[in-house]
Each structure stands twice: as C-alpha cells, then as structure tokens.
Amino acid sequence: MVTELPWDEETGTLRRDLAAGMMNPACKHAMEAALQLREKYGASITAITMGPPAAEEVLREALAMGADRAVLICDALLAGSDTYATSSILARAIQKEIPGCDLILCGAYTSDSETAQVGPQLAEELQVPSAAYAEHLEISGRTLRVRRLVDNFRETLEMECPALITVSMERYDPRYASFAGLNDAFAQTEISVLNAEALGITAAEREAYGSRTRVRRVFVRSAQKRNVVITGAAANAAAEFLDKYQRKISAVIGKSIETKKQAQT
Ligand SMILES: Cc1cc2nc3c(=O)[nH]c(=O)nc-3n(C[C@H](O)[C@H](O)[C@H](O)COP(=O)(O)OP(=O)(O)OC[C@H]3O[C@@H](n4cnc5c(N)ncnc54)[C@H](O)[C@@H]3O)c2cc1C
C-alpha cells in the first residue's frame, strides 16, 4: 500500500533506499516477452534499471530469469526523479550502453505510482515508434507486429524497429528463475553500474532539466463518514435531499439536475 511506503516528508519523495525492493510485477511480463522473442528469433537481452543500490538485486533476478546482461543506473543525484527525468536518463543510458538496440520492452506500469508514463516518454526521448499494453508480439525482418487489447477492442499494429512496447499484464505470464540461473546470476554475472557522470549529467543540468513535477505534500487522506437523516413524507424528503446534494450529484453524474423548486420557478 502506498500509505505504508517510507516517504521523505521534506522532499515528498519515496525513500526507495528504505522500501523493500522487488521486481515490479509488470516488468516480469516484459522480461518474459523478451525471453520468448529470443527463443523464437534469437536476440541478446539487456535488463536496465534506475534505482538505489538495492535495485541490483532486481537485476540479478532478471539475469536469473535469463537476461544476458544487466545495467544499473545509480546515483544519489538522480534520486527523486519524476517520470520525465526517469525516461530521459534511461534514454541516455540506452543510447550509451545498447546503441542500435532493436526493441525496448517496458512493463505497462509500476505498482507504486502506476503513471504508465515512462514507456511512452522513453519512446519520445529515443524518437522511436511505440505501442502500449501489447499482448502478443511477432517480428518479420525489421517489422514488428503488435496485437493489443485497448478499451475492450483488439487491434494489430505494425511498426518498424527500433521500437518501444509496453507489455500487458494479461499475457506473457512470467517464468520462475531456475536454481542454476539464480546461482549464476548471484555468483558470477557482473552488473554494469552507471552514475550521473558516466551519463554526462551534471548537478547543474539536473537542477535545470531534472524532474518537472514538484511534490507539494504527501498525506494519507482520511475518509470521514457522517450520517444525515432526512425525515418526513417521501416527496418532501426527496426534494430536501436534492436541495442539499444537487451540486454534488451534478458533479458526480457530470450533468446538472434541477430540483422541484427550480422547475417551478
Ligand atoms: C505514489 C507516487 C506517485 C508519483 N506520482 C508521480 C507523478 O504524478 N508524476 C511523475 O512524473 N512522477 C511521479 N512519481 C515518481 C515516479 O514514480 C518515478 O518517476 C518512477 O521512476 C517512474 O514512474 P512510474 O513509477 O509511474 O513508472 P511507470 O510509467 O508506471 O512505469 C512503466 C514502466 O517503465 C519502466 N520504468 C519505470 N521506472 C523505471 C526505472 N526507474 N528504471 C527502469 N525502468 C523503469 C518499467 O518497465 C515500468 O514497468 C510518483 C511516485 C510515487 C511513489
């Protein structure tokens, strides 16, 4: 629950270094899609994340699932990044570490802030075509065919690689990491770590072009319940009810309603 997360009251950002780390559930579906594409077409898979040092464990899990390589972007200077900053930093890291990559797969959204913005923003930063909530992917030559279900209708899109796709959580059910995979991932595999300097990001630039969102306040909204008793004949009670709550009801239903009194004037 977001309310149980450790917040930094001053900056209004999440203390990710104190939060229990786990691989974002939606990212596991993206990882599974990458593994199935490699099995079908051949590919090399790089898992990349921006986070506190503890995020290394999540990358080892991705290696244990079958990723060939892992890159951690980690620097205190980058802490508290909003989605704009996150996607522009990821874009730099991808251009530096995986130049010429054909396909970027993201989860549809994260389990903490769920904005679903990073994928499409990253595609913008990299100037590649993108589609969200993919449930099936096929590749023919440089052409990617994406089947997705959006607003209860299914569509198939085609685009040229390089491209970016966010993967639906309804498909590509993630496999479990094998013991051998876990052993290799935690015992052997080297993880590349990039700091702000390696990405050419200075404190001044961070100040100027960093996060665009400012968190004003983080608080837990308390739901207050209050009973209101309206007595009397049904018609009068209904009229009184409408008089009292007309504006709230109109706001909820998105159209104005007239009370009996108004109708008579
Ligand atoms: C409760 C809460 C509310 C927030 N509200 C906002 C807000 O309104 N606006 C805003 O700009 N920021 C907001 N943030 C900050 C935001 O969470 C971070 O910027 C975060 O890194 C990315 O946004 P997201 O979690 O919504 O990602 P999403 O866009 O939901 O993530 C989609 C996918 O993008 C990829 N991705 C996301 N983050 C990373 C990463 N760090 N490294 C690698 N891949 C990644 C993953 O594949 C993920 O599945 C909020 C944070 C919290 C905890």
The ligand as a Tripos MOL2 file, in Angstrom:
@<TRIPOS>MOLECULE
LIG
   53    58     1     0     0
SMALL
NO_CHARGES

@<TRIPOS>ATOM
      1 C1          2.9720    7.3880   -5.1510 C.3       1 LIG1
      2 C2          3.8390    8.0100   -6.2040 C.ar      1 LIG1
      3 C3          3.2790    8.9460   -7.0670 C.ar      1 LIG1
      4 C4          4.0610    9.5030   -8.0830 C.ar      1 LIG1
      5 N1          3.4580   10.3710   -8.9280 N.ar      1 LIG1
      6 C5          4.1930   10.8720   -9.9670 C.ar      1 LIG1
      7 C6          3.5860   11.7520  -10.9000 C.ar      1 LIG1
      8 O1          2.4160   12.0830  -10.8010 O.2       1 LIG1
      9 N2          4.3410   12.2320  -11.9240 N.ar      1 LIG1
     10 C7          5.6330   11.8890  -12.0610 C.ar      1 LIG1
     11 O2          6.2540   12.3340  -13.0340 O.2       1 LIG1
     12 N3          6.2490   11.0590  -11.1930 N.ar      1 LIG1
     13 C8          5.5400   10.5430  -10.1480 C.ar      1 LIG1
     14 N4          6.1370    9.7090   -9.2570 N.ar      1 LIG1
     15 C9          7.5470    9.3620   -9.4720 C.3       1 LIG1
     16 C10         7.6240    8.1400  -10.3690 C.3       1 LIG1
     17 O3          7.2100    7.0500   -9.6530 O.3       1 LIG1
     18 C11         9.0280    7.8810  -10.7940 C.3       1 LIG1
     19 O4          9.3850    8.8060  -11.6870 O.3       1 LIG1
     20 C12         9.2470    6.4970  -11.3900 C.3       1 LIG1
     21 O5         10.5920    6.2720  -11.5810 O.3       1 LIG1
     22 C13         8.6080    6.2650  -12.7240 C.3       1 LIG1
     23 O6          7.2700    6.4610  -12.7560 O.3       1 LIG1
     24 P1          6.2140    5.2810  -12.5700 P.3       1 LIG1
     25 O7          6.5460    4.5480  -11.3390 O.co2     1 LIG1
     26 O8          4.8760    5.8390  -12.6870 O.co2     1 LIG1
     27 O9          6.5050    4.3430  -13.8410 O.3       1 LIG1
     28 P2          5.5240    3.7940  -14.9570 P.3       1 LIG1
     29 O10         5.4470    4.7600  -16.0730 O.co2     1 LIG1
     30 O11         4.2240    3.3240  -14.3820 O.co2     1 LIG1
     31 O12         6.4340    2.5250  -15.3880 O.3       1 LIG1
     32 C14         6.1910    1.8400  -16.5590 C.3       1 LIG1
     33 C15         7.4150    1.0490  -16.9150 C.3       1 LIG1
     34 O13         8.5140    1.9240  -17.1600 O.3       1 LIG1
     35 C16         9.7300    1.2980  -16.7680 C.3       1 LIG1
     36 N5         10.3190    2.0540  -15.6530 N.ar      1 LIG1
     37 C17         9.7290    2.9030  -14.7750 C.ar      1 LIG1
     38 N6         10.6190    3.3820  -13.8670 N.ar      1 LIG1
     39 C18        11.8080    2.7990  -14.1910 C.ar      1 LIG1
     40 C19        13.1100    2.8640  -13.6420 C.ar      1 LIG1
     41 N7         13.3980    3.6230  -12.5820 N.pl3     1 LIG1
     42 N8         14.1040    2.1210  -14.2250 N.ar      1 LIG1
     43 C20        13.8400    1.3330  -15.3120 C.ar      1 LIG1
     44 N9         12.6110    1.2190  -15.8850 N.ar      1 LIG1
     45 C21        11.6280    1.9450  -15.3220 C.ar      1 LIG1
     46 C22         9.3440   -0.1150  -16.2860 C.3       1 LIG1
     47 O14         9.4000   -1.0130  -17.3870 O.3       1 LIG1
     48 C23         7.8940    0.0830  -15.8380 C.3       1 LIG1
     49 O15         7.1510   -1.1120  -15.8450 O.3       1 LIG1
     50 C24         5.4180    9.1470   -8.2120 C.ar      1 LIG1
     51 C25         5.9840    8.2230   -7.3300 C.ar      1 LIG1
     52 C26         5.2040    7.6510   -6.3440 C.ar      1 LIG1
     53 C27         5.8230    6.6200   -5.4670 C.3       1 LIG1
@<TRIPOS>BOND
     1     1     2 1
     2     2     3 ar
     3     2    52 ar
     4     3     4 ar
     5     4     5 ar
     6     4    50 ar
     7     5     6 ar
     8     6     7 ar
     9     6    13 1
    10     7     8 2
    11     7     9 ar
    12     9    10 ar
    13    10    11 2
    14    10    12 ar
    15    12    13 ar
    16    13    14 ar
    17    14    15 1
    18    14    50 ar
    19    15    16 1
    20    16    17 1
    21    16    18 1
    22    18    19 1
    23    18    20 1
    24    20    21 1
    25    20    22 1
    26    22    23 1
    27    23    24 1
    28    24    25 2
    29    24    26 1
    30    24    27 1
    31    27    28 1
    32    28    29 2
    33    28    30 1
    34    28    31 1
    35    31    32 1
    36    32    33 1
    37    33    34 1
    38    33    48 1
    39    34    35 1
    40    35    36 1
    41    35    46 1
    42    36    37 ar
    43    36    45 ar
    44    37    38 ar
    45    38    39 ar
    46    39    40 ar
    47    39    45 ar
    48    40    41 1
    49    40    42 ar
    50    42    43 ar
    51    43    44 ar
    52    44    45 ar
    53    46    47 1
    54    46    48 1
    55    48    49 1
    56    50    51 ar
    57    51    52 ar
    58    52    53 1
@<TRIPOS>SUBSTRUCTURE
     1 LIG1         1 GROUP 0 **** ****
